[in-house]
């Protein structure tokens, strides 16, 4: 067919009807959308007008901030107080008996105007359908069987339908839906709908109630109970998962703390082995070679040198055995075992490294500098190193001051990131715990930051403070770390230099001679 033929014959009659229907459908949709939009505008305007009132009412009931008067200090807002009171009442043991008795009295009161005497068949069914709810918490299934059977028997015998008995039946279905598993809830729903159909077909008791409304009411009661069960089960599952997570985190933190202590002990053990084992080995070698290099020794001297060599060898074996306990189950670190251990003469290089990383640090030496034992100098060097690392990590860019004070019987080390340089005398007072920040003129920020550094630098967040404390206590000294009074973070340690015979006791309980 050509274009001229189509123009002569007009539009196709077969496609005219569907096109009109399509346009009518779109027009009806636009009309409904327009009416709905108009209603939305009206509701939005009403909500805008009522919003100040709602805000004031919410502030009164919930205690939240609002333009109206708030809740006085020390008092709970009304709505949370009412909700808590209601939950306490619902959770009490007497709630079920009181509500069950109240529902029974209400059923008899509703039935009284319709019958001549409450002592009748209808009264018996009313009591049987409501009174068992007194014991619904202890015996839900048995109570449900009695209540639902009484309601069904009442309807099948042509008794009057009461609002109270209907409520008792729906509440029982809700309680069953809340307490039964999902499969049993489905069987309950099918059985309830089937029983409702039998009542409609067998009697005319429910003629005044549309059957769709009755079915919806029954299914809604069971569905609400099942939904409540799902919500409660999800809440319990979430609480159990949170508790398991907390327990796992606690165990993980404990394991990390133990591993941090073990790694630091292994590191100290390696350094002690490198420092002490070399010296003891030299003593043993010199004592063994002395009889061969000095021909004029007496037999007593030769025996003494032999005993010295034997004792040194035994001490070396015993020391290695003790240090192996510290190194047990610790993973090796990639450190050069034969490299020389740093001493205090390398502190300037450490200072320059800190400055090269962007830090600001000043080093001050007080007292009469002198050569100390390798163990003391190594521990002091490591304490300063860890303190500077801690400052770079938690207070980048802050000024740090390092003070070394050579006292007659100890070496005092003080590292603070706020520039204070007061002398330290922690050996003259009891061993302090973590310091508590005092009043800070700049506000609470610096004290809070110091406490955060103390928490995150401990065994759970790193082993810097653990290593510094163990180094000091291993030598019988004292150590303290925490927020400084003037702000910032303060690390203090004192290492005895006249009590090295007790260096390997590791408990820090042995004080220098002449000190308490």
C-alpha positions as a Python dict, from the first residue, in 0.01 Angstrom:
ca = {
    (1, 'X'): (0, 0, 0),
    (2, 'X'): (141, 342, -97),
    (3, 'X'): (136, 667, 98),
    (4, 'X'): (-147, 801, -116),
    (5, 'X'): (-354, 493, -42),
    (6, 'X'): (-303, 542, 336),
    (7, 'X'): (-405, 906, 311),
    (8, 'X'): (-723, 813, 124),
    (9, 'X'): (-825, 536, 363),
    (10, 'X'): (-748, 739, 691),
    (11, 'X'): (-605, 601, 1020),
    (12, 'X'): (-600, 232, 1086),
    (13, 'X'): (-913, 139, 1289),
    (14, 'X'): (-729, -154, 1449),
    (15, 'X'): (-467, 73, 1618),
    (16, 'X'): (-705, 351, 1721),
    (17, 'X'): (-843, 175, 2029),
    (18, 'X'): (-506, 87, 2194),
    (19, 'X'): (-376, 440, 2133),
    (20, 'X'): (-680, 596, 2300),
    (21, 'X'): (-644, 356, 2594),
    (22, 'X'): (-274, 442, 2628),
    (23, 'X'): (-342, 817, 2628),
    (24, 'X'): (-626, 774, 2877),
    (25, 'X'): (-394, 574, 3106),
    (26, 'X'): (-127, 844, 3096),
    (27, 'X'): (-387, 1117, 3157),
    (28, 'X'): (-531, 936, 3458),
    (29, 'X'): (-183, 891, 3599),
    (30, 'X'): (-112, 1262, 3565),
    (31, 'X'): (-440, 1349, 3734),
    (32, 'X'): (-358, 1121, 4029),
    (33, 'X'): (-5, 1261, 4047),
    (34, 'X'): (-139, 1617, 4048),
    (35, 'X'): (-385, 1544, 4328),
    (36, 'X'): (-112, 1369, 4526),
    (37, 'X'): (129, 1659, 4479),
    (38, 'X'): (-139, 1902, 4594),
    (39, 'X'): (-196, 1695, 4907),
    (40, 'X'): (181, 1684, 4968),
    (41, 'X'): (199, 2065, 4948),
    (42, 'X'): (-87, 2094, 5196),
    (43, 'X'): (70, 1847, 5437),
    (44, 'X'): (410, 2017, 5405),
    (45, 'X'): (256, 2352, 5488),
    (46, 'X'): (78, 2210, 5790),
    (47, 'X'): (402, 2045, 5905),
    (48, 'X'): (591, 2375, 5866),
    (49, 'X'): (333, 2554, 6077),
    (50, 'X'): (336, 2285, 6345),
    (51, 'X'): (715, 2237, 6353),
    (52, 'X'): (784, 2495, 6630),
    (53, 'X'): (517, 2334, 6846),
    (54, 'X'): (663, 1989, 6777),
    (55, 'X'): (1011, 2112, 6866),
    (56, 'X'): (889, 2256, 7195),
    (57, 'X'): (695, 1941, 7276),
    (58, 'X'): (997, 1724, 7192),
    (59, 'X'): (1219, 1939, 7412),
    (60, 'X'): (973, 1901, 7700),
    (61, 'X'): (929, 1526, 7661),
    (62, 'X'): (1277, 1413, 7557),
    (63, 'X'): (1490, 1675, 7732),
    (64, 'X'): (1666, 1776, 7411),
    (65, 'X'): (1771, 2130, 7337),
    (66, 'X'): (1491, 2351, 7218),
    (67, 'X'): (1356, 2701, 7243),
    (68, 'X'): (1132, 2608, 7532),
    (69, 'X'): (1235, 2555, 7894),
    (70, 'X'): (1458, 2252, 7936),
    (71, 'X'): (1464, 1979, 8196),
    (72, 'X'): (1615, 2088, 8531),
    (73, 'X'): (1956, 1950, 8621),
    (74, 'X'): (1948, 1616, 8799),
    (75, 'X'): (1608, 1516, 8658),
    (76, 'X'): (1519, 1275, 8378),
    (77, 'X'): (1307, 1387, 8084),
    (78, 'X'): (940, 1283, 8109),
    (79, 'X'): (923, 1058, 7802),
    (80, 'X'): (1232, 846, 7886),
    (81, 'X'): (1109, 827, 8246),
    (82, 'X'): (764, 707, 8134),
    (83, 'X'): (914, 454, 7894),
    (84, 'X'): (1142, 317, 8165),
    (85, 'X'): (853, 291, 8409),
    (86, 'X'): (639, 110, 8153),
    (87, 'X'): (919, -135, 8074),
    (88, 'X'): (969, -204, 8443),
    (89, 'X'): (598, -273, 8487),
    (90, 'X'): (580, -497, 8178),
    (91, 'X'): (885, -691, 8292),
    (92, 'X'): (751, -749, 8644),
    (93, 'X'): (598, -1077, 8752),
    (94, 'X'): (260, -927, 8840),
    (95, 'X'): (191, -773, 8497),
    (96, 'X'): (43, -1091, 8345),
    (97, 'X'): (-190, -1171, 8640),
    (98, 'X'): (-320, -813, 8663),
    (99, 'X'): (-387, -777, 8291),
    (100, 'X'): (-546, -1123, 8271),
    (101, 'X'): (-783, -1049, 8558),
    (102, 'X'): (-863, -706, 8417),
    (103, 'X'): (-949, -860, 8079),
    (104, 'X'): (-1175, -1121, 8246),
    (105, 'X'): (-1361, -849, 8440),
    (106, 'X'): (-1397, -646, 8120),
    (107, 'X'): (-1540, -950, 7936),
    (108, 'X'): (-1799, -1011, 8208),
    (109, 'X'): (-1888, -642, 8213),
    (110, 'X'): (-1936, -644, 7836),
    (111, 'X'): (-2147, -958, 7852),
    (112, 'X'): (-2369, -846, 8144),
    (113, 'X'): (-2611, -622, 7942),
    (114, 'X'): (-2664, -897, 7682),
    (115, 'X'): (-2752, -1195, 7904),
    (116, 'X'): (-2980, -1243, 8199),
    (117, 'X'): (-2713, -1395, 8425),
    (118, 'X'): (-2334, -1415, 8393),
    (119, 'X'): (-2359, -1774, 8516),
    (120, 'X'): (-2441, -1913, 8173),
    (121, 'X'): (-2279, -2081, 7875),
    (122, 'X'): (-2177, -1747, 7726),
    (123, 'X'): (-2027, -1638, 8060),
    (124, 'X'): (-1833, -1964, 8085),
    (125, 'X'): (-1690, -1917, 7737),
    (126, 'X'): (-1598, -1556, 7818),
    (127, 'X'): (-1414, -1657, 8134),
    (128, 'X'): (-1241, -1950, 7960),
    (129, 'X'): (-1125, -1720, 7680),
    (130, 'X'): (-971, -1455, 7908),
    (131, 'X'): (-885, -1588, 8255),
    (132, 'X'): (-611, -1834, 8140),
    (133, 'X'): (-409, -1534, 8020),
    (134, 'X'): (-312, -1484, 8386),
    (135, 'X'): (-63, -1771, 8344),
    (136, 'X'): (47, -1696, 7987),
    (137, 'X'): (414, -1635, 8075),
    (138, 'X'): (467, -1967, 8250),
    (139, 'X'): (260, -2192, 8018),
    (140, 'X'): (205, -2010, 7689),
    (141, 'X'): (113, -2305, 7466),
    (142, 'X'): (-127, -2464, 7713),
    (143, 'X'): (-293, -2126, 7781),
    (144, 'X'): (-317, -2059, 7406),
    (145, 'X'): (-486, -2394, 7349),
    (146, 'X'): (-750, -2316, 7613),
    (147, 'X'): (-812, -1957, 7497),
    (148, 'X'): (-835, -2033, 7123),
    (149, 'X'): (-1051, -2343, 7185),
    (150, 'X'): (-1289, -2143, 7403),
    (151, 'X'): (-1321, -1866, 7140),
    (152, 'X'): (-1378, -2118, 6859),
    (153, 'X'): (-1633, -2313, 7063),
    (154, 'X'): (-1813, -1990, 7150),
    (155, 'X'): (-1841, -1894, 6783),
    (156, 'X'): (-1945, -2243, 6670),
    (157, 'X'): (-2222, -2262, 6932),
    (158, 'X'): (-2366, -1931, 6817),
    (159, 'X'): (-2265, -1720, 7118),
    (160, 'X'): (-2228, -1344, 7089),
    (161, 'X'): (-1894, -1211, 6964),
    (162, 'X'): (-1733, -995, 7234),
    (163, 'X'): (-1465, -734, 7179),
    (164, 'X'): (-1273, -858, 7483),
    (165, 'X'): (-1271, -1223, 7373),
    (166, 'X'): (-1170, -1116, 7020),
    (167, 'X'): (-883, -917, 7168),
    (168, 'X'): (-784, -1217, 7384),
    (169, 'X'): (-775, -1442, 7077),
    (170, 'X'): (-571, -1195, 6870),
    (171, 'X'): (-329, -1131, 7158),
    (172, 'X'): (-285, -1507, 7202),
    (173, 'X'): (-203, -1543, 6832),
    (174, 'X'): (47, -1256, 6867),
    (175, 'X'): (212, -1424, 7168),
    (176, 'X'): (234, -1754, 6980),
    (177, 'X'): (386, -1583, 6677),
    (178, 'X'): (642, -1422, 6906),
    (179, 'X'): (733, -1742, 7087),
    (180, 'X'): (715, -2012, 6817),
    (181, 'X'): (977, -2087, 6552),
    (182, 'X'): (922, -1968, 6194),
    (183, 'X'): (790, -2305, 6064),
    (184, 'X'): (545, -2341, 6352),
    (185, 'X'): (428, -1983, 6297),
    (186, 'X'): (342, -2065, 5935),
    (187, 'X'): (143, -2371, 6042),
    (188, 'X'): (-37, -2156, 6301),
    (189, 'X'): (-131, -1898, 6036),
    (190, 'X'): (-271, -2163, 5798),
    (191, 'X'): (-462, -2334, 6078),
    (192, 'X'): (-609, -2005, 6204),
    (193, 'X'): (-730, -1906, 5857),
    (194, 'X'): (-880, -2253, 5807),
    (195, 'X'): (-1059, -2237, 6144),
    (196, 'X'): (-1191, -1891, 6055),
    (197, 'X'): (-1325, -2028, 5727),
    (198, 'X'): (-1503, -2313, 5907),
    (199, 'X'): (-1669, -2064, 6142),
    (200, 'X'): (-1790, -1852, 5847),
    (201, 'X'): (-1927, -2156, 5666),
    (202, 'X'): (-2081, -2335, 5966),
    (203, 'X'): (-2244, -2050, 6158),
    (204, 'X'): (-2359, -1695, 6112),
    (205, 'X'): (-2183, -1561, 6420),
    (206, 'X'): (-1940, -1350, 6217),
    (207, 'X'): (-2186, -1224, 5957),
    (208, 'X'): (-2139, -867, 6081),
    (209, 'X'): (-1759, -889, 6031),
    (210, 'X'): (-1633, -892, 5668),
    (211, 'X'): (-1430, -1206, 5614),
    (212, 'X'): (-1133, -1019, 5452),
    (213, 'X'): (-1106, -800, 5763),
    (214, 'X'): (-1111, -1105, 5990),
    (215, 'X'): (-840, -1282, 5788),
    (216, 'X'): (-624, -968, 5782),
    (217, 'X'): (-662, -925, 6160),
    (218, 'X'): (-560, -1285, 6229),
    (219, 'X'): (-261, -1277, 5993),
    (220, 'X'): (-156, -932, 6123),
    (221, 'X'): (-154, -1055, 6484),
    (222, 'X'): (60, -1357, 6394),
    (223, 'X'): (286, -1149, 6168),
    (224, 'X'): (346, -885, 6435),
    (225, 'X'): (443, -1154, 6683),
    (226, 'X'): (683, -1311, 6434),
    (227, 'X'): (836, -971, 6353),
    (228, 'X'): (887, -900, 6723),
    (229, 'X'): (1059, -1238, 6761),
    (230, 'X'): (1291, -1159, 6469),
    (231, 'X'): (1383, -819, 6616),
    (232, 'X'): (1454, -964, 6960),
    (233, 'X'): (1656, -1248, 6810),
    (234, 'X'): (1859, -1001, 6604),
    (235, 'X'): (1920, -789, 6914),
    (236, 'X'): (2041, -1089, 7111),
    (237, 'X'): (2262, -1200, 6822),
    (238, 'X'): (2412, -853, 6793),
    (239, 'X'): (2477, -835, 7167),
    (240, 'X'): (2642, -1179, 7164),
    (241, 'X'): (2854, -1081, 6863),
    (242, 'X'): (2961, -760, 7037),
    (243, 'X'): (3053, -956, 7351),
    (244, 'X'): (3254, -1207, 7147),
    (245, 'X'): (3429, -920, 6968),
    (246, 'X'): (3518, -756, 7299),
    (247, 'X'): (3655, -1083, 7434),
    (248, 'X'): (3857, -1137, 7116),
    (249, 'X'): (3997, -784, 7131),
    (250, 'X'): (4086, -831, 7499),
    (251, 'X'): (4270, -1154, 7426),
    (252, 'X'): (4442, -997, 7124),
    (253, 'X'): (4554, -700, 7333),
    (254, 'X'): (4693, -934, 7599),
    (255, 'X'): (4879, -1136, 7335),
    (256, 'X'): (5020, -820, 7177),
    (257, 'X'): (5131, -698, 7520),
    (258, 'X'): (5306, -1026, 7594),
    (259, 'X'): (5469, -1030, 7252),
    (260, 'X'): (5589, -671, 7295),
    (261, 'X'): (5746, -757, 7632),
    (262, 'X'): (5906, -1071, 7491),
    (263, 'X'): (6051, -884, 7192),
    (264, 'X'): (6193, -613, 7413),
    (265, 'X'): (6341, -868, 7653),
    (266, 'X'): (6498, -1051, 7361),
    (267, 'X'): (6650, -726, 7236),
    (268, 'X'): (6790, -645, 7580),
    (269, 'X'): (6922, -1001, 7611),
    (270, 'X'): (7108, -972, 7282),
    (271, 'X'): (7264, -643, 7386),
    (272, 'X'): (7360, -778, 7729),
    (273, 'X'): (7517, -1081, 7564),
    (274, 'X'): (7718, -863, 7330),
    (275, 'X'): (7838, -638, 7612),
    (276, 'X'): (7889, -874, 7906),
    (277, 'X'): (7986, -1193, 7725),
    (278, 'X'): (8281, -1021, 7560),
    (279, 'X'): (8412, -889, 7892),
    (280, 'X'): (8372, -1220, 8076),
    (281, 'X'): (8535, -1405, 7789),
    (282, 'X'): (8832, -1169, 7803),
    (283, 'X'): (8865, -1232, 8177),
    (284, 'X'): (8865, -1607, 8119),
    (285, 'X'): (9119, -1587, 7834),
    (286, 'X'): (9357, -1359, 8026),
    (287, 'X'): (9332, -1574, 8338),
    (288, 'X'): (9409, -1888, 8136),
    (289, 'X'): (9705, -1734, 7950),
    (290, 'X'): (9859, -1560, 8254),
    (291, 'X'): (10047, -1872, 8382),
    (292, 'X'): (10209, -1913, 8040),
    (293, 'X'): (10315, -1549, 7998),
    (294, 'X'): (10448, -1491, 8351),
    (295, 'X'): (10714, -1750, 8445),
    (296, 'X'): (10776, -1615, 8796),
    (297, 'X'): (10430, -1698, 8929),
    (298, 'X'): (10408, -1896, 9247),
    (299, 'X'): (10201, -2216, 9261),
    (300, 'X'): (9940, -2033, 9467),
    (301, 'X'): (9913, -1759, 9200),
    (302, 'X'): (9887, -2018, 8922),
    (303, 'X'): (9610, -2192, 9116),
    (304, 'X'): (9435, -1857, 9166),
    (305, 'X'): (9449, -1776, 8794),
    (306, 'X'): (9315, -2122, 8715),
    (307, 'X'): (9027, -2072, 8958),
    (308, 'X'): (8953, -1728, 8806),
    (309, 'X'): (8939, -1877, 8458),
    (310, 'X'): (8716, -2161, 8576),
    (311, 'X'): (8480, -1922, 8756),
    (312, 'X'): (8465, -1691, 8453),
    (313, 'X'): (8379, -1981, 8225),
    (314, 'X'): (8106, -2101, 8461),
    (315, 'X'): (7970, -1746, 8494),
    (316, 'X'): (7964, -1713, 8115),
    (317, 'X'): (7771, -2039, 8078),
    (318, 'X'): (7526, -1942, 8353),
    (319, 'X'): (7476, -1596, 8206),
    (320, 'X'): (7400, -1740, 7863),
    (321, 'X'): (7155, -1982, 8023),
    (322, 'X'): (6974, -1699, 8202),
    (323, 'X'): (6967, -1479, 7895),
    (324, 'X'): (6820, -1764, 7692),
    (325, 'X'): (6514, -1743, 7919),
    (326, 'X'): (6465, -1382, 7817),
    (327, 'X'): (6505, -1473, 7451),
    (328, 'X'): (6270, -1774, 7461),
    (329, 'X'): (5997, -1776, 7193),
    (330, 'X'): (6108, -1438, 7060),
    (331, 'X'): (6153, -1386, 6690),
    (332, 'X'): (6497, -1263, 6590),
    (333, 'X'): (6534, -906, 6476),
    (334, 'X'): (6737, -810, 6171),
    (335, 'X'): (7022, -655, 6371),
    (336, 'X'): (7388, -711, 6320),
    (337, 'X'): (7502, -923, 6611),
    (338, 'X'): (7869, -830, 6576),
    (339, 'X'): (7815, -454, 6535),
    (340, 'X'): (7948, -236, 6820),
    (341, 'X'): (7680, -129, 7065),
    (342, 'X'): (7620, 248, 7089),
    (343, 'X'): (7741, 442, 7391),
    (344, 'X'): (7696, 796, 7511),
    (345, 'X'): (7966, 927, 7278),
    (346, 'X'): (7723, 859, 6991),
    (347, 'X'): (7448, 1079, 7134),
    (348, 'X'): (7545, 1376, 6909),
    (349, 'X'): (7490, 1155, 6603),
    (350, 'X'): (7148, 1056, 6742),
    (351, 'X'): (7065, 1425, 6797),
    (352, 'X'): (7161, 1507, 6439),
    (353, 'X'): (6942, 1223, 6311),
    (354, 'X'): (6646, 1365, 6503),
    (355, 'X'): (6711, 1709, 6362),
    (356, 'X'): (6744, 1568, 6012),
    (357, 'X'): (6395, 1416, 6051),
    (358, 'X'): (6253, 1764, 6120),
    (359, 'X'): (6273, 1764, 6498),
    (360, 'X'): (6408, 2034, 6730),
    (361, 'X'): (6624, 1904, 7012),
    (362, 'X'): (6881, 2045, 7255),
    (363, 'X'): (7131, 1836, 7450),
    (364, 'X'): (7262, 1951, 7789),
    (365, 'X'): (7517, 1765, 8004),
    (366, 'X'): (7541, 1845, 8376),
    (367, 'X'): (7783, 1733, 8640),
    (368, 'X'): (8124, 1574, 8583),
    (369, 'X'): (8112, 1363, 8262),
    (370, 'X'): (8308, 1039, 8293),
    (371, 'X'): (8325, 701, 8133),
    (372, 'X'): (8065, 457, 8269),
    (373, 'X'): (8014, 89, 8218),
    (374, 'X'): (7899, -27, 7877),
    (375, 'X'): (7567, -152, 8017),
    (376, 'X'): (7478, 182, 8176),
    (377, 'X'): (7578, 387, 7872),
    (378, 'X'): (7394, 154, 7634),
    (379, 'X'): (7077, 172, 7846),
    (380, 'X'): (7096, 552, 7864),
    (381, 'X'): (7148, 574, 7488),
    (382, 'X'): (6850, 346, 7418),
    (383, 'X'): (6624, 540, 7658),
    (384, 'X'): (6706, 868, 7483),
    (385, 'X'): (6659, 702, 7145),
    (386, 'X'): (6315, 564, 7236),
    (387, 'X'): (6210, 897, 7392),
    (388, 'X'): (6304, 1089, 7076),
    (389, 'X'): (6120, 834, 6863),
    (390, 'X'): (5816, 876, 7087),
    (391, 'X'): (5835, 1255, 7048),
    (392, 'X'): (5858, 1231, 6669),
    (393, 'X'): (5561, 997, 6656),
    (394, 'X'): (5325, 1175, 6895),
    (395, 'X'): (5449, 1536, 6892),
    (396, 'X'): (5601, 1604, 6549),
    (397, 'X'): (5779, 1937, 6527),
    (398, 'X'): (5780, 1994, 6906),
    (399, 'X'): (6095, 2115, 7076),
    (400, 'X'): (6271, 1847, 7282),
    (401, 'X'): (6534, 1891, 7552),
    (402, 'X'): (6763, 1609, 7659),
    (403, 'X'): (6942, 1644, 7995),
    (404, 'X'): (7216, 1409, 8113),
    (405, 'X'): (7320, 1460, 8476),
    (406, 'X'): (7629, 1277, 8601),
    (407, 'X'): (7582, 1230, 8977),
    (408, 'X'): (7830, 1054, 9208),
    (409, 'X'): (7624, 734, 9225),
    (410, 'X'): (7391, 750, 8926),
    (411, 'X'): (7328, 886, 8579),
    (412, 'X'): (7003, 1084, 8545),
    (413, 'X'): (6836, 1102, 8203),
    (414, 'X'): (6557, 1347, 8135),
    (415, 'X'): (6378, 1397, 7801),
    (416, 'X'): (6096, 1650, 7774),
    (417, 'X'): (5932, 1796, 7467),
    (418, 'X'): (5847, 2136, 7620),
    (419, 'X'): (6195, 2269, 7701),
    (420, 'X'): (6191, 2229, 8083),
    (421, 'X'): (6527, 2135, 8232),
    (422, 'X'): (6467, 2093, 8608),
    (423, 'X'): (6696, 1849, 8787),
    (424, 'X'): (6554, 1503, 8848),
    (425, 'X'): (6572, 1320, 9181),
    (426, 'X'): (6339, 1024, 9134),
    (427, 'X'): (6575, 800, 9329),
    (428, 'X'): (6506, 1005, 9642),
    (429, 'X'): (6133, 936, 9640),
    (430, 'X'): (5914, 625, 9599),
    (431, 'X'): (5892, 477, 9254),
    (432, 'X'): (5626, 690, 9082),
    (433, 'X'): (5357, 564, 8856),
    (434, 'X'): (5233, 752, 8552),
    (435, 'X'): (5216, 1121, 8626),
    (436, 'X'): (4891, 1312, 8633),
    (437, 'X'): (4891, 1634, 8437),
    (438, 'X'): (4838, 1947, 8641),
    (439, 'X'): (4691, 2278, 8542),
    (440, 'X'): (4805, 2376, 8194),
    (441, 'X'): (4794, 2748, 8112),
    (442, 'X'): (4729, 2664, 7748),
    (443, 'X'): (4421, 2459, 7829),
    (444, 'X'): (4349, 2089, 7855),
    (445, 'X'): (4476, 2001, 7508),
    (446, 'X'): (4838, 1933, 7602),
    (447, 'X'): (4744, 1724, 7908),
    (448, 'X'): (4498, 1520, 7705),
    (449, 'X'): (4763, 1468, 7437),
    (450, 'X'): (5012, 1355, 7704),
    (451, 'X'): (4767, 1102, 7844),
    (452, 'X'): (4697, 977, 7493),
    (453, 'X'): (5069, 932, 7432),
    (454, 'X'): (5102, 745, 7762),
    (455, 'X'): (4818, 510, 7664),
    (456, 'X'): (4922, 453, 7302),
    (457, 'X'): (5291, 411, 7390),
    (458, 'X'): (5225, 135, 7642),
    (459, 'X'): (5228, -239, 7581),
    (460, 'X'): (4908, -226, 7377),
    (461, 'X'): (5024, 43, 7138),
    (462, 'X'): (5403, -12, 7124),
    (463, 'X'): (5694, -136, 7333),
    (464, 'X'): (5894, 189, 7368),
    (465, 'X'): (5794, 263, 7728),
    (466, 'X'): (5811, -108, 7813),
    (467, 'X'): (6171, -126, 7691),
    (468, 'X'): (6277, 193, 7869),
    (469, 'X'): (6127, 77, 8198),
    (470, 'X'): (6286, -268, 8173),
    (471, 'X'): (6627, -118, 8094),
    (472, 'X'): (6611, 104, 8401),
    (473, 'X'): (6476, -159, 8642),
    (474, 'X'): (6723, -418, 8512),
    (475, 'X'): (7005, -200, 8646),
    (476, 'X'): (6826, -136, 8977),
    (477, 'X'): (6724, 216, 8873),
    (478, 'X'): (6399, 408, 8850),
    (479, 'X'): (6186, 517, 8555),
    (480, 'X'): (5880, 737, 8507),
    (481, 'X'): (5693, 868, 8203),
    (482, 'X'): (5379, 1074, 8161),
    (483, 'X'): (5236, 1421, 8097),
    (484, 'X'): (5450, 1698, 8242),
    (485, 'X'): (5313, 1966, 8472),
    (486, 'X'): (5418, 2241, 8231),
    (487, 'X'): (5267, 2057, 7935),
    (488, 'X'): (5407, 1808, 7691),
    (489, 'X'): (5553, 1468, 7777),
    (490, 'X'): (5831, 1388, 8023),
    (491, 'X'): (6055, 1082, 8045),
    (492, 'X'): (6284, 1044, 8347),
    (493, 'X'): (6524, 764, 8427),
    (494, 'X'): (6807, 720, 8676),
    (495, 'X'): (7063, 448, 8630),
    (496, 'X'): (7286, 356, 8924),
    (497, 'X'): (7656, 341, 8841),
    (498, 'X'): (7780, 194, 9176),
    (499, 'X'): (7531, -94, 9198),
    (500, 'X'): (7617, -295, 8888),
    (501, 'X'): (7664, -610, 9088),
    (502, 'X'): (7283, -627, 9109),
    (503, 'X'): (7227, -542, 8741),
    (504, 'X'): (7095, -882, 8642),
    (505, 'X'): (6827, -915, 8911),
    (506, 'X'): (6583, -732, 8685),
    (507, 'X'): (6330, -625, 8947),
    (508, 'X'): (6457, -279, 9034),
    (509, 'X'): (6415, -344, 9405),
    (510, 'X'): (6786, -314, 9492),
    (511, 'X'): (6879, 45, 9573),
    (512, 'X'): (7232, 192, 9546),
    (513, 'X'): (7447, 183, 9859),
    (514, 'X'): (7354, 451, 10104),
    (515, 'X'): (7008, 496, 9951),
    (516, 'X'): (6679, 372, 10095),
}
